[in-house]
Amino acid sequence: MGLLVECPECRSRNPEGTANCGGNFRSGEKKGEKCGYSRLNKHAGKTYWIEYREYGKRKRERIGPSKTAAEARLLEVQKALVEKRHVEWDKNASVTLGNLFDWFLNLQEVQKLDSHLRIKVQVKALKRLLNHNQLIRDLSTAQLENYVHARLQEPSPNRIGKTIAPKTVKEEISLLRNMLNRGLSYEFISSIPISRYPTVRVDNVRKRVFEKEEYQRLLEECPLWLRRIVIMAHGTGMRQGEILKLQWSDVDLKTGFVRLKASMTKTDEARSVRLLPEVITMLREIPRTLHTQQVFLSATNKPIPYWTTYVQKVWKRSLEKAGIKGACFHDLRHDFVTRAMRGGNASHIVMKQVGHKTDSMLRRYQLIDERDLLELQINPLVTTQDQKTG
């Protein structure tokens, strides 16, 4: 029982501290010949194994480049043998990152997610910059920090002249954390090898609302199918995905409400959304088709499953024609919240309309500018009595 070191030449395992390899080549032109590698104890990139006997049978486990991890695992095995417990196999010593990625993508609950396509893109980036053949046990915080640094330097495929956004990298690290946590809960891996994940600073608070003239110019430049989606977002504050999933069975034009199912919302909670008159007028003008129940269709009368690259291009082109800079589709939701709060509506009513759970999220979406500060009422004089009672 003890530590072994893998020979970099013939892959034989030798007792730790051995100077010359005593193994033979098992493949290639030198198959059967003695290895004799003479720098085994001085080799920088050592791979450690442990060897022990359980019920008379010799067993070996590959640990990785960390001698500390090998010693800790050996101590764990020795303790189990002394207590006459079954030695559990360390799954992290045989499962690779690639195995974890493939297993996660094949989970039914993951494949059912609306974000499944985006997850596949994120996994592709993780596979490319992390060694997918690396064992889970060898994963370290330093590797993830190097991943973050390298990823932030890569050019963005969508924003010409700019690099990958920090928000994108943060989501990829969060996805890896999710995969490891789910792998542990499903007993696909035996433990999570890292205790700290790199922090990616993201400043994505939007401070953009549409002026009345801007909004009108945007509507004029949008093709009809996109104009309907824009009116819906501007007039209800609904999320992009909620709008695209909307079916006629969810729309009640008589009472002026949209009733979203729990499966359609980000918070997994059903909610009612009030429709303003201009939104009701727009919905009444949409012709209904027999082949689908989807409310919003493309220029070819086909359902829009998600915000595709083509839809994004049409949206950007419409913004450029309207002379609007620094805006994204999600700003329409911020715009609605800001207008609703400036209209004097109670915060809990606005939260119910847009599906916010906390006041802090509502404040994040509400833009406070000089127009709001002009409404600030300040008493110019403070009396002695006010100071005593205050």
Secondary structure, 3 states (H helix, E strand, C coil): CEEEEECCCCCCEEECCCCCCCCECCCCCCCCCECCCCCCCCCCCCCEEEEEEECCEEEEEEEECCHHHHHHHHHHHHHHHHCCCCCCCCHHHCCEHHHHHHHHHCCHHHHCCCCHHHHHHHHHHHHHHCCCCCEHHHCCHHHHHHHHHHHHHCECCCCCCCECCHHHHHHHHHHHHHHHHHHHHCCCCCCCCCCCCCCCCCCCCCCCCCCHHHHHHHHHHCCHHHHHHHHHHHHHCCCHHHHHHCEHHHEECCCCEEEECHHHCCCCCCEEEECCHHHHHHHHCCCCCCCCCECCECCCCCECCCCCHHHHHHHHHHHHHHCCCCCCCCHHHHHHHHHHHHCCCCHHHHHHHHCCCCHHHHHHHCCCCHHHHCCCCCCCCCCHHHHHHC
